Amino acid sequence: MKDYIALFSQLNEELEKMPGMQVEDFYYSEEADVELLNSIESDFSIKFSNPVRTFYSQCNGMNIKWKYEGESENGQVAGRIWLQDIEEVFYGPGKNYWKDDIWNNKMSEEEQHNRKLLKPFDYFDPDDSGCACFDVSENVIGAQLIIHSVDNGMSSLNLNFENYLETALKTRGIYGWHYLYANLPPKKFEADVLREDFKKLFGI
């Protein structure tokens, strides 16, 4: 079984050792209570996939935020992985079910319904409501993921939850990595820039 706290702590240590790198924040929370996980499953008539339950049974939320202060031809390079507390994922901040963030009363009933199905677990870009979400219209949570942002709308991701965590770690959460796996019209220039920034910064 993967030790996610160890993996994210290792990522933090790696970033802190890099010249020109500033880690602005890093923290993680201990495991979620089993009764809480079971209660959420009951409330939403869902079942957590094994990778979802495994992660939250180890780590109930994690944030790592960094920026590179060295030279870059494409402007500032930065990244963030902000995995939310499982209770906040499903009930929203202040138990408002993500109202006025993912959805609001100005939307049509159909649009409200579709967005209320989204449960953001990685809130990587608060300025644009950019988040990766579980979809509670699915019976098994974690097999199908959705990406949401104000600028780009909603799209499915070609990743399950376990793949998502692996890729977030591999990319160090560099801003924009999600869109390489989203079912959106290709933005070749942005993708090429992202890959070039990552290659120059991390040598991969």
N, C-alpha and C positions, 0 to 999 in steps of 0.2 A: 504494500500500500504506500502511495506517495505521501510524504510528509510536507504538506503545503506551507506550513509556517516556516519550516527549514528552507524550502525553495524560495519563498519570497524574502526571507532574511538574507539568504545568499545573494539574491538579486540586489538588495539594498547595499550590501557590503561591496559588491562588484562595482556598482555605480559610484559609491563614495570614494573608491580608489582611483577613479578615472580623472586625469588632469582636465580642468575646465568644466567639470561636472558639479552641479549643485543639487543635492537632494533636499528639496524644500519641506518634505514631510514623509514620515514613514511610521505606521503603527499597525497593529493587528489586535483583534479581540480573541478571547478564548472561545472554545466550542459552544455551539448553540445547545440548549437543553433539549433532550430527546422528546419530552412532553410538548415542547413548543413546536417542533417539527411535525409531530403527529397531529397537533391541534390545527396547524395550517393545512395539512392534507385533508383533514375533516371539513374545515370551513369552506374550502374551495373545491372539494370533491375531486382531488387530484392525487397523484402518486409521484413522489420524488424518484428520479432515476438514481441508481447506485452512486454515480459520480457526484451528483448534487448532495445527496445525504452524506457521502464521505467527506466532501469539502467542509460542509457546515458543521459536521460533527467534530472537526478539527479547529476550524477558524471561522468565527462568526463576524466577518467583516475585516477588510484590510485596505489601507491606502498607501500608495507610494507615488510621489509626485516629484518630477525632476525637470531641470532645464540645463541645456548645454550652453556655457558662456564663452566657449571658444569661437573661432571664426567659422562661418558657414555661408556659402554662396546664396543659399535660399532663405535667409532670415533665420530667426531663432528656432532651434530644434528642441523640442520638449516632449514630455510624455507623462501619462498618468494611468494608473490602474486603481479604481476606487470601488472596491467590492463592498456592497451595502450589508448591514445587519439584516438577517433573514426576516425579522419581523417588519422592518421598514420596507424591505423589498415587496412584501405582499400587502401591507396595510398603508404604506406611504408615510412620509414624515408627518408627525402629529396625527396619525391614523386618518389622513384625509384622502387616502387612495390615489395619491398623485394628482389630485385636482389642481388646476391652474399651473400644471407643469407638463404632464403628458396629455391631459385633456382639460376642457373647460366648457362652461355652459353656453358659450357662443357657437360651439360646433353643432352640426346636425346630430340628431339622435343616432343615426347610423355611425357617424364618425366617433361620437362619444363611446358608443358600444365597442367599436373596434379597438379604441385606445385604452379603454378600461380593462381589456384583456391583457395588456402589457404590464409586466412586473419588473421594473428596472433592477438589475443586480450589479451592473458595472456602470456607474454614473461618471464616465470619464471626461465629459465636457459640459459642466454646469452652465456655461455661458450660452450654449446652443441646445440645452436639454438633450445633449448627446449621451445616449446610454444603450447598453445591450440589455435585452429583456427576455425573461421567460414569457411564454404564451399560455395562459390558463385555459384556452380553448382546447389545448391538448391534454389528454389524460395523463400522460407521463411527462413530467416537467424536466427539461434539460435536453431532450432529444432535438427539439426545434427551437431556435433562437431568432429573435427579431432585433434589428438595430433601428433606433429612432433618433431623429434630430429635427430641429425646426427647419434648417436649411435643406436637408435632404429627404425629409419625410420618413416613411417606414419601409423597411425591406427585410426579407429573410436573409439569414446568414448561413453560409455553407459550412457550418461548424456546429457540433454538439457541445455541451457544457465542458466535458473533459478536454476536447480539442481546443475550446476557447481558452481555458486556463493555460494549456501548453503553449498556445500561440502568443498569448499575452506575455508570458514569461520569456519566450524566445525573442519577441520584438521589443522587450523591455517596456511595453505600453506606449511606444512612440505614437504621437498623435497621427491619426489617419489610418493606422494599420487595418482597422476593421473594414474599411471600404475596399480592400483587396479581396475580401471574402463575401461582400454583399452583392445581392442580385440587383444591381443598379446599372444604368448605362455607364460604360467604361469612361474613365477620366484619365486617359493615358498619360498626359503630362503630369498630373498630380501623382499618379502611381509611380512613374519613373523618378520624379523628384524624391518621393518617399523612400524608394529603394536606394537611391544614390546617397541620401542623407544617412540612412541606416548603415550602408556599407562603409562610408567614410568614418562614421562615428565609432562603430563597433567592429569594423574589420571583418564583417561576415557577408 
